[in-house]
């Protein structure tokens, strides 16, 4: 093949590649995070006697809908996650085309209606002494943090409590 043709072909590819990158719209990454703890004194809040529970199974469900006069699309995720050693669970949704969480609108200016919720899977608790589901579910339709095409849904804490006969009234008074 003629070297001039090869040079022209490579040059055209080199100069057209940046335009391909510019034309692509950024995708949004969505994170759903939360924690599970043992409410030692059954107060409904995290106290100095509470502790985080590793190994707890949590069911997470998220729905993202784009509403516009032309379409009504929905993306749904339903997964189980297990808390890590700090009692935290996390769901990473790697990319959602057309959703821009910074403005709460998709690329065609359609309003995004979304909801994430988490529920304890009641048959699971990592602690024998703290195994009664207490705060069993939480939901959020609010994005708590927004970064460059990263939406973070931070769900309220879920909790277990000890059985009534195992609550330390001396410690909790």
Secondary structure as a PSIPRED ss2 file (coil, helix, strand):
# PSIPRED VFORMAT (PSIPRED V4.0)

   1 X C   1.000  0.000  0.000
   2 X C   1.000  0.000  0.000
   3 X H   0.000  1.000  0.000
   4 X H   0.000  1.000  0.000
   5 X H   0.000  1.000  0.000
   6 X H   0.000  1.000  0.000
   7 X H   0.000  1.000  0.000
   8 X H   0.000  1.000  0.000
   9 X H   0.000  1.000  0.000
  10 X H   0.000  1.000  0.000
  11 X H   0.000  1.000  0.000
  12 X H   0.000  1.000  0.000
  13 X H   0.000  1.000  0.000
  14 X H   0.000  1.000  0.000
  15 X H   0.000  1.000  0.000
  16 X H   0.000  1.000  0.000
  17 X H   0.000  1.000  0.000
  18 X H   0.000  1.000  0.000
  19 X H   0.000  1.000  0.000
  20 X H   0.000  1.000  0.000
  21 X H   0.000  1.000  0.000
  22 X H   0.000  1.000  0.000
  23 X H   0.000  1.000  0.000
  24 X C   1.000  0.000  0.000
  25 X C   1.000  0.000  0.000
  26 X C   1.000  0.000  0.000
  27 X C   1.000  0.000  0.000
  28 X E   0.000  0.000  1.000
  29 X E   0.000  0.000  1.000
  30 X E   0.000  0.000  1.000
  31 X E   0.000  0.000  1.000
  32 X E   0.000  0.000  1.000
  33 X E   0.000  0.000  1.000
  34 X E   0.000  0.000  1.000
  35 X E   0.000  0.000  1.000
  36 X E   0.000  0.000  1.000
  37 X E   0.000  0.000  1.000
  38 X E   0.000  0.000  1.000
  39 X C   1.000  0.000  0.000
  40 X C   1.000  0.000  0.000
  41 X C   1.000  0.000  0.000
  42 X C   1.000  0.000  0.000
  43 X C   1.000  0.000  0.000
  44 X C   1.000  0.000  0.000
  45 X C   1.000  0.000  0.000
  46 X C   1.000  0.000  0.000
  47 X C   1.000  0.000  0.000
  48 X C   1.000  0.000  0.000
  49 X C   1.000  0.000  0.000
  50 X C   1.000  0.000  0.000
  51 X E   0.000  0.000  1.000
  52 X E   0.000  0.000  1.000
  53 X C   1.000  0.000  0.000
  54 X C   1.000  0.000  0.000
  55 X C   1.000  0.000  0.000
  56 X C   1.000  0.000  0.000
  57 X E   0.000  0.000  1.000
  58 X E   0.000  0.000  1.000
  59 X E   0.000  0.000  1.000
  60 X E   0.000  0.000  1.000
  61 X E   0.000  0.000  1.000
  62 X E   0.000  0.000  1.000
  63 X E   0.000  0.000  1.000
  64 X E   0.000  0.000  1.000
  65 X E   0.000  0.000  1.000
  66 X E   0.000  0.000  1.000
  67 X E   0.000  0.000  1.000
  68 X C   1.000  0.000  0.000
  69 X C   1.000  0.000  0.000
  70 X C   1.000  0.000  0.000
  71 X C   1.000  0.000  0.000
  72 X E   0.000  0.000  1.000
  73 X E   0.000  0.000  1.000
  74 X E   0.000  0.000  1.000
  75 X E   0.000  0.000  1.000
  76 X E   0.000  0.000  1.000
  77 X E   0.000  0.000  1.000
  78 X E   0.000  0.000  1.000
  79 X E   0.000  0.000  1.000
  80 X E   0.000  0.000  1.000
  81 X E   0.000  0.000  1.000
  82 X E   0.000  0.000  1.000
  83 X C   1.000  0.000  0.000
  84 X C   1.000  0.000  0.000
  85 X C   1.000  0.000  0.000
  86 X C   1.000  0.000  0.000
  87 X C   1.000  0.000  0.000
  88 X E   0.000  0.000  1.000
  89 X E   0.000  0.000  1.000
  90 X E   0.000  0.000  1.000
  91 X E   0.000  0.000  1.000
  92 X E   0.000  0.000  1.000
  93 X E   0.000  0.000  1.000
  94 X E   0.000  0.000  1.000
  95 X E   0.000  0.000  1.000
  96 X E   0.000  0.000  1.000
  97 X C   1.000  0.000  0.000
  98 X C   1.000  0.000  0.000
  99 X E   0.000  0.000  1.000
 100 X E   0.000  0.000  1.000
 101 X C   1.000  0.000  0.000
 102 X C   1.000  0.000  0.000
 103 X C   1.000  0.000  0.000
 104 X C   1.000  0.000  0.000
 105 X E   0.000  0.000  1.000
 106 X E   0.000  0.000  1.000
 107 X C   1.000  0.000  0.000
 108 X C   1.000  0.000  0.000
 109 X C   1.000  0.000  0.000
 110 X C   1.000  0.000  0.000
 111 X E   0.000  0.000  1.000
 112 X E   0.000  0.000  1.000
 113 X E   0.000  0.000  1.000
 114 X E   0.000  0.000  1.000
 115 X E   0.000  0.000  1.000
 116 X E   0.000  0.000  1.000
 117 X E   0.000  0.000  1.000
 118 X E   0.000  0.000  1.000
 119 X E   0.000  0.000  1.000
 120 X E   0.000  0.000  1.000
 121 X C   1.000  0.000  0.000
 122 X C   1.000  0.000  0.000
 123 X C   1.000  0.000  0.000
 124 X C   1.000  0.000  0.000
 125 X C   1.000  0.000  0.000
 126 X C   1.000  0.000  0.000
 127 X C   1.000  0.000  0.000
 128 X C   1.000  0.000  0.000
 129 X C   1.000  0.000  0.000
 130 X C   1.000  0.000  0.000
 131 X C   1.000  0.000  0.000
 132 X E   0.000  0.000  1.000
 133 X E   0.000  0.000  1.000
 134 X E   0.000  0.000  1.000
 135 X E   0.000  0.000  1.000
 136 X C   1.000  0.000  0.000
 137 X E   0.000  0.000  1.000
 138 X E   0.000  0.000  1.000
 139 X E   0.000  0.000  1.000
 140 X E   0.000  0.000  1.000
 141 X C   1.000  0.000  0.000
 142 X C   1.000  0.000  0.000
 143 X C   1.000  0.000  0.000
 144 X C   1.000  0.000  0.000
 145 X E   0.000  0.000  1.000
 146 X E   0.000  0.000  1.000
 147 X E   0.000  0.000  1.000
 148 X C   1.000  0.000  0.000
 149 X C   1.000  0.000  0.000
 150 X E   0.000  0.000  1.000
 151 X E   0.000  0.000  1.000
 152 X E   0.000  0.000  1.000
 153 X E   0.000  0.000  1.000
 154 X E   0.000  0.000  1.000
 155 X C   1.000  0.000  0.000
 156 X C   1.000  0.000  0.000
 157 X C   1.000  0.000  0.000
 158 X E   0.000  0.000  1.000
 159 X E   0.000  0.000  1.000
 160 X E   0.000  0.000  1.000
 161 X E   0.000  0.000  1.000
 162 X C   1.000  0.000  0.000
 163 X C   1.000  0.000  0.000
 164 X H   0.000  1.000  0.000
 165 X H   0.000  1.000  0.000
 166 X H   0.000  1.000  0.000
 167 X C   1.000  0.000  0.000
 168 X C   1.000  0.000  0.000
 169 X H   0.000  1.000  0.000
 170 X H   0.000  1.000  0.000
 171 X H   0.000  1.000  0.000
 172 X H   0.000  1.000  0.000
 173 X C   1.000  0.000  0.000
